[in-house]
Amino acid sequence: MVTEDCQVAAVRAKLADRIGLQRYGLWFGSQTELSIEADCVTVRVASAFVRDCLRKYFADDVRSSSQAVVGRDLSIEFEIEPALVLRKSRQALPEPAKSADLSRPNSSGDRSPSTVTMPCLDPLEKPADDKSSAKKIVPTSGTSRPNGVAASSASKIAAARAEFTLSRIVVGPSNEYAYRAAELTAYGRQQASPVLFCGPTGVGKTHLLRGIQLEHRRRFPRTRAIFLTAEQFTTGFIEALRGSGLPSFRQKCRGADLLIVDDLQFFVGKQRTIEELQHTVDTILAEGRQFVLGSDRGLAELRALGPELTSRLAGGLTCEISPPEFATRFGILRGLRDEMQLSIDHDVLQMIASQITAGARELRGALHRLEAMSFASNQPISREMAEEALRELTRQCTRAVRLADVQQAVCEVFGIEPAQLRSDRKGRSLHEPRMLAMWLARKYTRAVWSEIGQFFGRRSHSTVISAHHRVEKLIAEQAVIGVNDQKCNVEEAIRRVEAALRTA
């Protein structure tokens, strides 16, 4: 008699044979479980995104595979179980050719549990083919690395660092000043020291700092260019204090020709470490060498570091980096598309750049999501697919927003009344904020076109779609609109409304 756990394994093997090992590995991986109870097959996953994709694209395949194994129709259920992310047990993928022997018990007579963890890749990770996975590992001379594990790790780290070159940065108005300062610093021509790069998370500060280090090393191979995070600096200092390595630690940091420390805000509240950093700055400046720092806060917000350190930073050069504007985001997306070898039309990239106003990480995440959806549905990436993916992404990354919240935020920024926003008046002072309100409503709420039109003055479905496309065109053209009788870039107006939404 075929036991329940063997039925699960047989269904898995049948499913892998039906949809292909690559797609099976991508979607039915280590964070997915399958179980059969009575007349129901339950697929447990770790996130709503994976559940929705499996339900949409693979429900029929799971149903057919289970029916072929069990011999009768079974209902299919998809459930979310976040704890699956923490599971560490990974079993080998069964070979479909061995499915005929699945009814044999193991040699010890024990039975496996009826719920079997299915191994493989992260749901959003692109699987490597056989050629790319068979990479040669070249051991470092004089170093023994058993099984090539350490060598493989080192090569991955080196490859990751190689991505942080200055040439890979997309330069735009938001980061041009900082980029030119980074070039001068890397080329050894920067007169000011220390140099502080500051800006919110995701605008490319670490990329700039890593790029400075790599370019400096390339141009001056005999010099010492050291990159440390604030946490690494703090940990090294504490360990040096506990042991007898303080002279060695100071020699390493203070003897560098170029010392780069990222995440400066991490030092707040660590007085002993701040004092050590201050003395390090003094030594490097006294000897005419270069000190570079990165922070997610401006100089005015770093007063908790103490007047001594902040005054030394004020004596150098501060470069602020703003969130990327549309043109820069579009350039980042084009680079990521080519790097990931995706086929995406320019109009789709423009739509993504207009919808996602954050940094490169979020843009890369959007392309990964599109890649996964395209692979699952076996369809090319279209505008409709991108709109669906970004709508879900925006919902997951933001709190629930109502149409009334959007209306309130727009009225607050533009200085108009809600009744005016919903009226039939077509003057520019009302038409532009009304279009933005519809665009933001589509981006941040779950309302469909008709609901948005009904809320903003009983307007038609086509009117809302037209307004949505018009705003995207204004963003692409870097257009200027009126905000409270003043001229303002459309992206800046959107940022103001989004800021008001966050406090609504």
Secondary structure as a PSIPRED ss2 file (coil, helix, strand):
# PSIPRED VFORMAT (PSIPRED V4.0)

   1 M C   1.000  0.000  0.000
   2 V C   1.000  0.000  0.000
   3 T C   1.000  0.000  0.000
   4 E H   0.000  1.000  0.000
   5 D H   0.000  1.000  0.000
   6 C H   0.000  1.000  0.000
   7 Q H   0.000  1.000  0.000
   8 V H   0.000  1.000  0.000
   9 A H   0.000  1.000  0.000
  10 A H   0.000  1.000  0.000
  11 V H   0.000  1.000  0.000
  12 R H   0.000  1.000  0.000
  13 A H   0.000  1.000  0.000
  14 K H   0.000  1.000  0.000
  15 L H   0.000  1.000  0.000
  16 A H   0.000  1.000  0.000
  17 D H   0.000  1.000  0.000
  18 R H   0.000  1.000  0.000
  19 I H   0.000  1.000  0.000
  20 G C   1.000  0.000  0.000
  21 L H   0.000  1.000  0.000
  22 Q H   0.000  1.000  0.000
  23 R H   0.000  1.000  0.000
  24 Y H   0.000  1.000  0.000
  25 G H   0.000  1.000  0.000
  26 L H   0.000  1.000  0.000
  27 W H   0.000  1.000  0.000
  28 F C   1.000  0.000  0.000
  29 G C   1.000  0.000  0.000
  30 S C   1.000  0.000  0.000
  31 Q C   1.000  0.000  0.000
  32 T E   0.000  0.000  1.000
  33 E E   0.000  0.000  1.000
  34 L E   0.000  0.000  1.000
  35 S E   0.000  0.000  1.000
  36 I E   0.000  0.000  1.000
  37 E E   0.000  0.000  1.000
  38 A C   1.000  0.000  0.000
  39 D C   1.000  0.000  0.000
  40 C E   0.000  0.000  1.000
  41 V E   0.000  0.000  1.000
  42 T E   0.000  0.000  1.000
  43 V E   0.000  0.000  1.000
  44 R E   0.000  0.000  1.000
  45 V E   0.000  0.000  1.000
  46 A C   1.000  0.000  0.000
  47 S C   1.000  0.000  0.000
  48 A H   0.000  1.000  0.000
  49 F H   0.000  1.000  0.000
  50 V H   0.000  1.000  0.000
  51 R H   0.000  1.000  0.000
  52 D H   0.000  1.000  0.000
  53 C H   0.000  1.000  0.000
  54 L H   0.000  1.000  0.000
  55 R H   0.000  1.000  0.000
  56 K H   0.000  1.000  0.000
  57 Y H   0.000  1.000  0.000
  58 F C   1.000  0.000  0.000
  59 A H   0.000  1.000  0.000
  60 D H   0.000  1.000  0.000
  61 D H   0.000  1.000  0.000
  62 V H   0.000  1.000  0.000
  63 R H   0.000  1.000  0.000
  64 S H   0.000  1.000  0.000
  65 S H   0.000  1.000  0.000
  66 S H   0.000  1.000  0.000
  67 Q H   0.000  1.000  0.000
  68 A H   0.000  1.000  0.000
  69 V H   0.000  1.000  0.000
  70 V H   0.000  1.000  0.000
  71 G C   1.000  0.000  0.000
  72 R C   1.000  0.000  0.000
  73 D C   1.000  0.000  0.000
  74 L C   1.000  0.000  0.000
  75 S E   0.000  0.000  1.000
  76 I E   0.000  0.000  1.000
  77 E E   0.000  0.000  1.000
  78 F E   0.000  0.000  1.000
  79 E E   0.000  0.000  1.000
  80 I E   0.000  0.000  1.000
  81 E C   1.000  0.000  0.000
  82 P H   0.000  1.000  0.000
  83 A H   0.000  1.000  0.000
  84 L H   0.000  1.000  0.000
  85 V H   0.000  1.000  0.000
  86 L H   0.000  1.000  0.000
  87 R C   1.000  0.000  0.000
  88 K C   1.000  0.000  0.000
  89 S C   1.000  0.000  0.000
  90 R C   1.000  0.000  0.000
  91 Q C   1.000  0.000  0.000
  92 A C   1.000  0.000  0.000
  93 L C   1.000  0.000  0.000
  94 P C   1.000  0.000  0.000
  95 E C   1.000  0.000  0.000
  96 P H   0.000  1.000  0.000
  97 A H   0.000  1.000  0.000
  98 K H   0.000  1.000  0.000
  99 S H   0.000  1.000  0.000
 100 A H   0.000  1.000  0.000
 101 D H   0.000  1.000  0.000
 102 L C   1.000  0.000  0.000
 103 S C   1.000  0.000  0.000
 104 R C   1.000  0.000  0.000
 105 P C   1.000  0.000  0.000
 106 N C   1.000  0.000  0.000
 107 S C   1.000  0.000  0.000
 108 S C   1.000  0.000  0.000
 109 G C   1.000  0.000  0.000
 110 D C   1.000  0.000  0.000
 111 R C   1.000  0.000  0.000
 112 S C   1.000  0.000  0.000
 113 P C   1.000  0.000  0.000
 114 S C   1.000  0.000  0.000
 115 T C   1.000  0.000  0.000
 116 V E   0.000  0.000  1.000
 117 T E   0.000  0.000  1.000
 118 M E   0.000  0.000  1.000
 119 P C   1.000  0.000  0.000
 120 C C   1.000  0.000  0.000
 121 L C   1.000  0.000  0.000
 122 D C   1.000  0.000  0.000
 123 P C   1.000  0.000  0.000
 124 L C   1.000  0.000  0.000
 125 E C   1.000  0.000  0.000
 126 K C   1.000  0.000  0.000
 127 P C   1.000  0.000  0.000
 128 A C   1.000  0.000  0.000
 129 D C   1.000  0.000  0.000
 130 D H   0.000  1.000  0.000
 131 K H   0.000  1.000  0.000
 132 S H   0.000  1.000  0.000
 133 S H   0.000  1.000  0.000
 134 A C   1.000  0.000  0.000
 135 K C   1.000  0.000  0.000
 136 K C   1.000  0.000  0.000
 137 I C   1.000  0.000  0.000
 138 V C   1.000  0.000  0.000
 139 P C   1.000  0.000  0.000
 140 T C   1.000  0.000  0.000
 141 S C   1.000  0.000  0.000
 142 G C   1.000  0.000  0.000
 143 T C   1.000  0.000  0.000
 144 S C   1.000  0.000  0.000
 145 R C   1.000  0.000  0.000
 146 P H   0.000  1.000  0.000
 147 N H   0.000  1.000  0.000
 148 G H   0.000  1.000  0.000
 149 V H   0.000  1.000  0.000
 150 A H   0.000  1.000  0.000
 151 A H   0.000  1.000  0.000
 152 S H   0.000  1.000  0.000
 153 S H   0.000  1.000  0.000
 154 A H   0.000  1.000  0.000
 155 S H   0.000  1.000  0.000
 156 K H   0.000  1.000  0.000
 157 I H   0.000  1.000  0.000
 158 A H   0.000  1.000  0.000
 159 A H   0.000  1.000  0.000
 160 A H   0.000  1.000  0.000
 161 R H   0.000  1.000  0.000
 162 A H   0.000  1.000  0.000
 163 E C   1.000  0.000  0.000
 164 F C   1.000  0.000  0.000
 165 T C   1.000  0.000  0.000
 166 L H   0.000  1.000  0.000
 167 S H   0.000  1.000  0.000
 168 R H   0.000  1.000  0.000
 169 I C   1.000  0.000  0.000
 170 V C   1.000  0.000  0.000
 171 V C   1.000  0.000  0.000
 172 G C   1.000  0.000  0.000
 173 P C   1.000  0.000  0.000
 174 S C   1.000  0.000  0.000
 175 N C   1.000  0.000  0.000
 176 E H   0.000  1.000  0.000
 177 Y H   0.000  1.000  0.000
 178 A H   0.000  1.000  0.000
 179 Y H   0.000  1.000  0.000
 180 R H   0.000  1.000  0.000
 181 A H   0.000  1.000  0.000
 182 A H   0.000  1.000  0.000
 183 E H   0.000  1.000  0.000
 184 L H   0.000  1.000  0.000
 185 T H   0.000  1.000  0.000
 186 A H   0.000  1.000  0.000
 187 Y C   1.000  0.000  0.000
 188 G C   1.000  0.000  0.000
 189 R C   1.000  0.000  0.000
 190 Q C   1.000  0.000  0.000
 191 Q C   1.000  0.000  0.000
 192 A C   1.000  0.000  0.000
 193 S C   1.000  0.000  0.000
 194 P C   1.000  0.000  0.000
 195 V E   0.000  0.000  1.000
 196 L E   0.000  0.000  1.000
 197 F E   0.000  0.000  1.000
 198 C E   0.000  0.000  1.000
 199 G C   1.000  0.000  0.000
 200 P C   1.000  0.000  0.000
 201 T C   1.000  0.000  0.000
 202 G C   1.000  0.000  0.000
 203 V C   1.000  0.000  0.000
 204 G C   1.000  0.000  0.000
 205 K H   0.000  1.000  0.000
 206 T H   0.000  1.000  0.000
 207 H H   0.000  1.000  0.000
 208 L H   0.000  1.000  0.000
 209 L H   0.000  1.000  0.000
 210 R H   0.000  1.000  0.000
 211 G H   0.000  1.000  0.000
 212 I H   0.000  1.000  0.000
 213 Q H   0.000  1.000  0.000
 214 L H   0.000  1.000  0.000
 215 E H   0.000  1.000  0.000
 216 H H   0.000  1.000  0.000
 217 R H   0.000  1.000  0.000
 218 R H   0.000  1.000  0.000
 219 R H   0.000  1.000  0.000
 220 F C   1.000  0.000  0.000
 221 P C   1.000  0.000  0.000
 222 R C   1.000  0.000  0.000
 223 T C   1.000  0.000  0.000
 224 R C   1.000  0.000  0.000
 225 A E   0.000  0.000  1.000
 226 I E   0.000  0.000  1.000
 227 F E   0.000  0.000  1.000
 228 L E   0.000  0.000  1.000
 229 T E   0.000  0.000  1.000
 230 A H   0.000  1.000  0.000
 231 E H   0.000  1.000  0.000
 232 Q H   0.000  1.000  0.000
 233 F H   0.000  1.000  0.000
 234 T H   0.000  1.000  0.000
 235 T H   0.000  1.000  0.000
 236 G H   0.000  1.000  0.000
 237 F H   0.000  1.000  0.000
 238 I H   0.000  1.000  0.000
 239 E H   0.000  1.000  0.000
 240 A H   0.000  1.000  0.000
 241 L H   0.000  1.000  0.000
 242 R H   0.000  1.000  0.000
 243 G C   1.000  0.000  0.000
 244 S C   1.000  0.000  0.000
 245 G C   1.000  0.000  0.000
 246 L H   0.000  1.000  0.000
 247 P H   0.000  1.000  0.000
 248 S H   0.000  1.000  0.000
 249 F H   0.000  1.000  0.000
 250 R H   0.000  1.000  0.000
 251 Q H   0.000  1.000  0.000
 252 K H   0.000  1.000  0.000
 253 C H   0.000  1.000  0.000
 254 R H   0.000  1.000  0.000
 255 G C   1.000  0.000  0.000
 256 A C   1.000  0.000  0.000
 257 D C   1.000  0.000  0.000
 258 L E   0.000  0.000  1.000
 259 L E   0.000  0.000  1.000
 260 I E   0.000  0.000  1.000
 261 V E   0.000  0.000  1.000
 262 D E   0.000  0.000  1.000
 263 D C   1.000  0.000  0.000
 264 L H   0.000  1.000  0.000
 265 Q H   0.000  1.000  0.000
 266 F H   0.000  1.000  0.000
 267 F H   0.000  1.000  0.000
 268 V C   1.000  0.000  0.000
 269 G C   1.000  0.000  0.000
 270 K C   1.000  0.000  0.000
 271 Q H   0.000  1.000  0.000
 272 R H   0.000  1.000  0.000
 273 T H   0.000  1.000  0.000
 274 I H   0.000  1.000  0.000
 275 E H   0.000  1.000  0.000
 276 E H   0.000  1.000  0.000
 277 L H   0.000  1.000  0.000
 278 Q H   0.000  1.000  0.000
 279 H H   0.000  1.000  0.000
 280 T H   0.000  1.000  0.000
 281 V H   0.000  1.000  0.000
 282 D H   0.000  1.000  0.000
 283 T H   0.000  1.000  0.000
 284 I H   0.000  1.000  0.000
 285 L H   0.000  1.000  0.000
 286 A H   0.000  1.000  0.000
 287 E C   1.000  0.000  0.000
 288 G C   1.000  0.000  0.000
 289 R C   1.000  0.000  0.000
 290 Q E   0.000  0.000  1.000
 291 F E   0.000  0.000  1.000
 292 V E   0.000  0.000  1.000
 293 L E   0.000  0.000  1.000
 294 G E   0.000  0.000  1.000
 295 S E   0.000  0.000  1.000
 296 D C   1.000  0.000  0.000
 297 R C   1.000  0.000  0.000
 298 G C   1.000  0.000  0.000
 299 L H   0.000  1.000  0.000
 300 A H   0.000  1.000  0.000
 301 E H   0.000  1.000  0.000
 302 L H   0.000  1.000  0.000
 303 R H   0.000  1.000  0.000
 304 A H   0.000  1.000  0.000
 305 L H   0.000  1.000  0.000
 306 G C   1.000  0.000  0.000
 307 P H   0.000  1.000  0.000
 308 E H   0.000  1.000  0.000
 309 L H   0.000  1.000  0.000
 310 T H   0.000  1.000  0.000
 311 S H   0.000  1.000  0.000
 312 R H   0.000  1.000  0.000
 313 L H   0.000  1.000  0.000
 314 A H   0.000  1.000  0.000
 315 G C   1.000  0.000  0.000
 316 G C   1.000  0.000  0.000
 317 L E   0.000  0.000  1.000
 318 T E   0.000  0.000  1.000
 319 C E   0.000  0.000  1.000
 320 E E   0.000  0.000  1.000
 321 I C   1.000  0.000  0.000
 322 S C   1.000  0.000  0.000
 323 P C   1.000  0.000  0.000
 324 P C   1.000  0.000  0.000
 325 E C   1.000  0.000  0.000
 326 F H   0.000  1.000  0.000
 327 A H   0.000  1.000  0.000
 328 T H   0.000  1.000  0.000
 329 R H   0.000  1.000  0.000
 330 F H   0.000  1.000  0.000
 331 G H   0.000  1.000  0.000
 332 I H   0.000  1.000  0.000
 333 L H   0.000  1.000  0.000
 334 R H   0.000  1.000  0.000
 335 G H   0.000  1.000  0.000
 336 L H   0.000  1.000  0.000
 337 R H   0.000  1.000  0.000
 338 D H   0.000  1.000  0.000
 339 E H   0.000  1.000  0.000
 340 M H   0.000  1.000  0.000
 341 Q C   1.000  0.000  0.000
 342 L C   1.000  0.000  0.000
 343 S C   1.000  0.000  0.000
 344 I C   1.000  0.000  0.000
 345 D C   1.000  0.000  0.000
 346 H H   0.000  1.000  0.000
 347 D H   0.000  1.000  0.000
 348 V H   0.000  1.000  0.000
 349 L H   0.000  1.000  0.000
 350 Q H   0.000  1.000  0.000
 351 M H   0.000  1.000  0.000
 352 I H   0.000  1.000  0.000
 353 A H   0.000  1.000  0.000
 354 S H   0.000  1.000  0.000
 355 Q H   0.000  1.000  0.000
 356 I C   1.000  0.000  0.000
 357 T C   1.000  0.000  0.000
 358 A C   1.000  0.000  0.000
 359 G C   1.000  0.000  0.000
 360 A H   0.000  1.000  0.000
 361 R H   0.000  1.000  0.000
 362 E H   0.000  1.000  0.000
 363 L H   0.000  1.000  0.000
 364 R H   0.000  1.000  0.000
 365 G H   0.000  1.000  0.000
 366 A H   0.000  1.000  0.000
 367 L H   0.000  1.000  0.000
 368 H H   0.000  1.000  0.000
 369 R H   0.000  1.000  0.000
 370 L H   0.000  1.000  0.000
 371 E H   0.000  1.000  0.000
 372 A H   0.000  1.000  0.000
 373 M H   0.000  1.000  0.000
 374 S H   0.000  1.000  0.000
 375 F H   0.000  1.000  0.000
 376 A H   0.000  1.000  0.000
 377 S H   0.000  1.000  0.000
 378 N C   1.000  0.000  0.000
 379 Q C   1.000  0.000  0.000
 380 P C   1.000  0.000  0.000
 381 I C   1.000  0.000  0.000
 382 S C   1.000  0.000  0.000
 383 R H   0.000  1.000  0.000
 384 E H   0.000  1.000  0.000
 385 M H   0.000  1.000  0.000
 386 A H   0.000  1.000  0.000
 387 E H   0.000  1.000  0.000
 388 E H   0.000  1.000  0.000
 389 A H   0.000  1.000  0.000
 390 L H   0.000  1.000  0.000
 391 R H   0.000  1.000  0.000
 392 E H   0.000  1.000  0.000
 393 L H   0.000  1.000  0.000
 394 T H   0.000  1.000  0.000
 395 R H   0.000  1.000  0.000
 396 Q H   0.000  1.000  0.000
 397 C H   0.000  1.000  0.000
 398 T C   1.000  0.000  0.000
 399 R C   1.000  0.000  0.000
 400 A C   1.000  0.000  0.000
 401 V C   1.000  0.000  0.000
 402 R C   1.000  0.000  0.000
 403 L H   0.000  1.000  0.000
 404 A H   0.000  1.000  0.000
 405 D H   0.000  1.000  0.000
 406 V H   0.000  1.000  0.000
 407 Q H   0.000  1.000  0.000
 408 Q H   0.000  1.000  0.000
 409 A H   0.000  1.000  0.000
 410 V H   0.000  1.000  0.000
 411 C H   0.000  1.000  0.000
 412 E H   0.000  1.000  0.000
 413 V H   0.000  1.000  0.000
 414 F H   0.000  1.000  0.000
 415 G C   1.000  0.000  0.000
 416 I C   1.000  0.000  0.000
 417 E C   1.000  0.000  0.000
 418 P H   0.000  1.000  0.000
 419 A H   0.000  1.000  0.000
 420 Q H   0.000  1.000  0.000
 421 L H   0.000  1.000  0.000
 422 R C   1.000  0.000  0.000
 423 S C   1.000  0.000  0.000
 424 D C   1.000  0.000  0.000
 425 R C   1.000  0.000  0.000
 426 K C   1.000  0.000  0.000
 427 G C   1.000  0.000  0.000
 428 R H   0.000  1.000  0.000
 429 S H   0.000  1.000  0.000
 430 L H   0.000  1.000  0.000
 431 H H   0.000  1.000  0.000
 432 E H   0.000  1.000  0.000
 433 P H   0.000  1.000  0.000
 434 R H   0.000  1.000  0.000
 435 M H   0.000  1.000  0.000
 436 L H   0.000  1.000  0.000
 437 A H   0.000  1.000  0.000
 438 M H   0.000  1.000  0.000
 439 W H   0.000  1.000  0.000
 440 L H   0.000  1.000  0.000
 441 A H   0.000  1.000  0.000
 442 R H   0.000  1.000  0.000
 443 K H   0.000  1.000  0.000
 444 Y H   0.000  1.000  0.000
 445 T C   1.000  0.000  0.000
 446 R C   1.000  0.000  0.000
 447 A C   1.000  0.000  0.000
 448 V C   1.000  0.000  0.000
 449 W H   0.000  1.000  0.000
 450 S H   0.000  1.000  0.000
 451 E H   0.000  1.000  0.000
 452 I H   0.000  1.000  0.000
 453 G H   0.000  1.000  0.000
 454 Q H   0.000  1.000  0.000
 455 F H   0.000  1.000  0.000
 456 F C   1.000  0.000  0.000
 457 G C   1.000  0.000  0.000
 458 R C   1.000  0.000  0.000
 459 R C   1.000  0.000  0.000
 460 S C   1.000  0.000  0.000
 461 H H   0.000  1.000  0.000
 462 S H   0.000  1.000  0.000
 463 T H   0.000  1.000  0.000
 464 V H   0.000  1.000  0.000
 465 I H   0.000  1.000  0.000
 466 S H   0.000  1.000  0.000
 467 A H   0.000  1.000  0.000
 468 H H   0.000  1.000  0.000
 469 H H   0.000  1.000  0.000
 470 R H   0.000  1.000  0.000
 471 V H   0.000  1.000  0.000
 472 E H   0.000  1.000  0.000
 473 K H   0.000  1.000  0.000
 474 L H   0.000  1.000  0.000
 475 I H   0.000  1.000  0.000
 476 A H   0.000  1.000  0.000
 477 E C   1.000  0.000  0.000
 478 Q C   1.000  0.000  0.000
 479 A C   1.000  0.000  0.000
 480 V E   0.000  0.000  1.000
 481 I E   0.000  0.000  1.000
 482 G E   0.000  0.000  1.000
 483 V E   0.000  0.000  1.000
 484 N C   1.000  0.000  0.000
 485 D C   1.000  0.000  0.000
 486 Q E   0.000  0.000  1.000
 487 K E   0.000  0.000  1.000
 488 C E   0.000  0.000  1.000
 489 N E   0.000  0.000  1.000
 490 V H   0.000  1.000  0.000
 491 E H   0.000  1.000  0.000
 492 E H   0.000  1.000  0.000
 493 A H   0.000  1.000  0.000
 494 I H   0.000  1.000  0.000
 495 R H   0.000  1.000  0.000
 496 R H   0.000  1.000  0.000
 497 V H   0.000  1.000  0.000
 498 E H   0.000  1.000  0.000
 499 A H   0.000  1.000  0.000
 500 A H   0.000  1.000  0.000
 501 L H   0.000  1.000  0.000
 502 R H   0.000  1.000  0.000
 503 T C   1.000  0.000  0.000
 504 A C   1.000  0.000  0.000
